[in-house]
């Protein structure tokens, strides 16, 4: 059984090598802490 939290985005980072899909990380994303790539500072 798969259950999701209501109104909570699930962040899944994965990679594909052409044959196998690798799940790298999975966590519930906190929208209040999320910074879009376009708003991040570059060094």
Order of alpha helices (4+ residues) and beta strands (2+ residues): beta-beta
